[in-house]
Amino acid sequence: MITPGEHLSFLDARLPGLVVGAHVYGSRVLDDVVADSDLDIVIELSSAAEVPSFEGADVAVVLAGSLEKPVFDVTPLAGEITPVLWQQLRTVGQTVRGARPTCPGTSADVEAYCRDNLVSYWQRLFEQVRTMPELPPEDILWIGLGPARLWHTIRTGEIVSKSRAGVLAAAHWPDLPLLDLVSVRRGSQLPLTDTHLKAAIELFDRILADVTT
């Protein structure tokens, strides 16, 4: 598992003097690092350049100064930027180089993004999932915990990790075996079965109903 320092050393050797800001978000700052967690990081460059890929790093690249603008006014040089990312950087992100960014935005922007993502991405994905007789465990974890994060953010405005979202959803819907998903994400060898796949589908249907009523 790579560290921010290792990634910056890699970039500095290939882009000397260009990396003026680096900000970590995701599992590293949400207390949810697991064995296969990527390093989620936003890199600021002093001028446009192609940032080489690094295995284990999920990188968004912007020009210096971009993190002082609303997300809708920024075109990234690489990767994806969203209102949710802006809020993480503004609230819980860890700056490892440069000045801490302001990342202006509103809770309404974040909620609107989450609601749209539930439909534009997740609802379409679940239309495919419903036709599949089985899925590998890592995919069951993805579809079981991902929508729960959006559900919690829509309801509260808070951005939480996948594991925390699973715990919160399990408390809200205790009849679903969602804590099994959290346990497996954290390293348990518990087998995920068709029961868990059906629970993930049922959870999504309940989330969609809950946030649209």
C-alpha positions as CSV (number, residue, x, y, z in Angstrom):
1,M,0.0,0.0,0.0
2,I,1.6,3.2,-1.2
3,T,2.0,6.3,0.9
4,P,1.5,9.9,-0.2
5,G,5.2,10.5,0.2
6,E,6.1,7.6,-2.1
7,H,3.7,8.9,-4.8
8,L,5.0,12.5,-4.5
9,S,8.6,11.2,-4.8
10,F,7.6,9.3,-8.0
11,L,6.0,12.4,-9.5
12,D,8.8,14.8,-8.5
13,A,11.3,12.6,-10.3
14,R,9.3,12.8,-13.5
15,L,7.8,16.2,-13.2
16,P,10.4,18.2,-11.4
17,G,9.1,21.4,-9.9
18,L,5.5,21.1,-11.3
19,V,3.7,19.4,-8.3
20,V,2.8,22.4,-6.1
21,G,-0.1,20.8,-4.2
22,A,-1.2,17.4,-3.1
23,H,-4.3,16.5,-1.1
24,V,-5.4,13.1,0.2
25,Y,-9.1,12.1,0.6
26,G,-11.1,8.9,0.6
27,S,-10.4,5.9,2.8
28,R,-7.1,7.3,4.1
29,V,-8.9,10.2,5.8
30,L,-12.2,8.4,6.5
31,D,-10.6,5.7,8.7
32,D,-11.5,2.9,6.3
33,V,-8.2,1.7,4.9
34,V,-8.4,-2.0,3.9
35,A,-6.0,-4.3,2.1
36,D,-6.8,-3.2,-1.4
37,S,-7.4,0.5,-0.7
38,D,-6.0,2.9,-3.3
39,L,-4.4,6.2,-2.4
40,D,-7.0,8.8,-3.4
41,I,-5.2,12.0,-4.1
42,V,-5.7,15.3,-5.9
43,I,-2.5,16.8,-7.5
44,E,-2.1,20.5,-8.3
45,L,0.3,21.3,-11.1
46,S,1.9,24.7,-11.8
47,S,1.4,24.1,-15.5
48,A,-0.4,21.5,-17.6
49,A,1.5,18.2,-18.0
50,E,0.6,14.6,-18.3
51,V,0.9,12.9,-14.9
52,P,2.3,9.3,-15.2
53,S,0.1,6.6,-13.6
54,F,1.2,4.9,-10.5
55,E,-0.3,1.5,-9.4
56,G,-2.4,1.8,-6.3
57,A,-3.0,5.6,-6.8
58,D,-6.4,7.1,-7.9
59,V,-5.3,10.5,-9.0
60,A,-7.2,13.6,-10.1
61,V,-5.1,16.4,-11.5
62,V,-5.9,20.1,-11.7
63,L,-4.0,23.3,-12.3
64,A,-2.8,25.3,-9.3
65,G,-5.6,27.6,-8.1
66,S,-8.4,25.3,-9.2
67,L,-9.3,24.3,-5.7
68,E,-10.2,27.8,-4.8
69,K,-13.0,27.7,-7.4
70,P,-16.4,26.0,-7.5
71,V,-16.1,22.5,-8.9
72,F,-18.4,23.4,-11.8
73,D,-15.8,26.0,-12.9
74,V,-12.9,23.6,-13.1
75,T,-11.9,21.3,-15.9
76,P,-9.5,18.6,-14.6
77,L,-6.3,17.7,-16.4
78,A,-6.9,14.1,-15.5
79,G,-9.4,12.1,-13.4
80,E,-12.8,13.0,-12.1
81,I,-13.8,15.9,-9.8
82,T,-17.2,16.2,-8.1
83,P,-19.0,18.2,-5.4
84,V,-18.5,15.3,-3.1
85,L,-14.7,15.4,-3.7
86,W,-14.7,19.2,-3.1
87,Q,-16.6,18.7,0.2
88,Q,-14.1,16.0,1.4
89,L,-11.1,18.3,0.6
90,R,-12.8,21.2,2.3
91,T,-13.7,19.3,5.5
92,V,-11.6,16.1,6.1
93,G,-9.0,16.1,3.4
94,Q,-5.3,15.9,4.3
95,T,-3.0,18.4,2.6
96,V,0.5,16.9,2.2
97,R,1.9,19.6,0.0
98,G,0.9,23.3,-0.6
99,A,-1.8,25.3,1.1
100,R,-5.0,23.8,2.4
101,P,-7.7,24.4,-0.3
102,T,-11.0,26.2,0.3
103,C,-13.0,24.2,-2.4
104,P,-16.1,26.4,-2.3
105,G,-19.4,24.6,-2.6
106,T,-22.8,24.1,-0.9
107,S,-24.6,21.2,0.7
108,A,-27.2,21.5,-2.0
109,D,-24.6,20.8,-4.7
110,V,-23.5,17.7,-2.8
111,E,-27.0,16.4,-2.3
112,A,-28.0,17.1,-6.0
113,Y,-24.9,15.2,-7.1
114,C,-25.6,12.2,-4.9
115,R,-29.3,12.1,-6.0
116,D,-28.2,12.2,-9.7
117,N,-25.6,9.6,-9.2
118,L,-28.1,7.2,-7.6
119,V,-30.1,7.3,-10.9
120,S,-27.6,7.9,-13.6
121,Y,-25.0,5.4,-12.4
122,W,-26.4,3.1,-9.7
123,Q,-29.9,2.5,-11.0
124,R,-28.6,1.6,-14.4
125,L,-26.0,-0.7,-12.8
126,F,-28.7,-2.5,-10.8
127,E,-30.8,-3.0,-13.9
128,Q,-27.9,-5.2,-15.1
129,V,-27.2,-6.8,-11.7
130,R,-30.8,-8.0,-11.5
131,T,-30.2,-10.2,-14.5
132,M,-27.1,-11.9,-13.1
133,P,-27.4,-15.1,-11.2
134,E,-24.2,-14.4,-9.2
135,L,-21.5,-11.9,-8.7
136,P,-17.9,-12.2,-7.2
137,P,-17.6,-11.1,-3.6
138,E,-15.8,-7.9,-4.5
139,D,-18.7,-6.8,-6.7
140,I,-21.2,-7.7,-4.0
141,L,-19.3,-5.4,-1.7
142,W,-19.2,-2.6,-4.3
143,I,-23.0,-2.7,-5.0
144,G,-23.9,-3.3,-1.3
145,L,-21.9,-0.5,0.2
146,G,-21.6,2.2,-2.5
147,P,-25.3,3.3,-2.6
148,A,-25.4,3.4,1.2
149,R,-22.8,6.2,1.2
150,L,-25.0,8.3,-1.1
151,W,-28.1,7.6,1.0
152,H,-26.4,8.8,4.2
153,T,-25.0,11.9,2.5
154,I,-28.4,12.8,1.0
155,R,-30.1,12.4,4.4
156,T,-27.4,14.2,6.6
157,G,-24.9,16.0,4.4
158,E,-22.1,14.0,6.0
159,I,-19.7,12.0,3.8
160,V,-18.7,8.7,5.3
161,S,-16.7,5.6,4.3
162,K,-18.1,2.5,2.8
163,S,-17.7,0.6,6.1
164,R,-19.4,3.3,8.1
165,A,-22.2,3.6,5.5
166,G,-22.8,-0.2,5.9
167,V,-23.0,0.1,9.6
168,L,-25.5,3.0,9.4
169,A,-27.6,1.2,6.8
170,A,-27.6,-2.0,8.9
171,A,-28.9,0.0,11.9
172,H,-31.7,1.5,9.8
173,W,-32.6,-1.9,8.1
174,P,-31.6,-4.6,10.6
175,D,-33.4,-7.3,8.7
176,L,-30.7,-7.2,6.0
177,P,-27.3,-8.9,6.5
178,L,-25.4,-5.7,5.8
179,L,-22.9,-6.1,8.7
180,D,-21.6,-9.2,6.9
181,L,-20.5,-6.9,4.1
182,V,-18.8,-4.6,6.5
183,S,-17.1,-7.6,8.1
184,V,-15.8,-8.9,4.8
185,R,-14.6,-5.5,3.7
186,R,-12.6,-5.3,6.9
187,G,-10.9,-8.7,6.2
188,S,-13.3,-11.4,7.4
189,Q,-13.3,-14.7,5.5
190,L,-17.1,-15.0,5.7
191,P,-18.4,-16.2,2.3
192,L,-20.7,-13.9,0.5
193,T,-23.6,-15.8,-1.1
194,D,-26.7,-15.3,-3.1
195,T,-28.4,-14.1,0.1
196,H,-26.0,-11.1,0.2
197,L,-26.5,-10.3,-3.4
198,K,-30.3,-10.3,-2.9
199,A,-29.8,-8.1,0.2
200,A,-27.7,-5.6,-1.8
201,I,-30.5,-5.4,-4.4
202,E,-33.1,-5.0,-1.7
203,L,-31.1,-2.3,0.0
204,F,-30.8,-0.3,-3.2
205,D,-34.5,-0.5,-3.7
206,R,-35.1,0.7,-0.2
207,I,-32.6,3.5,-0.5
208,L,-34.2,4.7,-3.7
209,A,-37.6,4.7,-2.2
210,D,-36.4,6.4,1.0
211,V,-34.7,9.3,-0.8
212,T,-37.5,9.9,-3.4
213,T,-40.5,10.0,-1.0
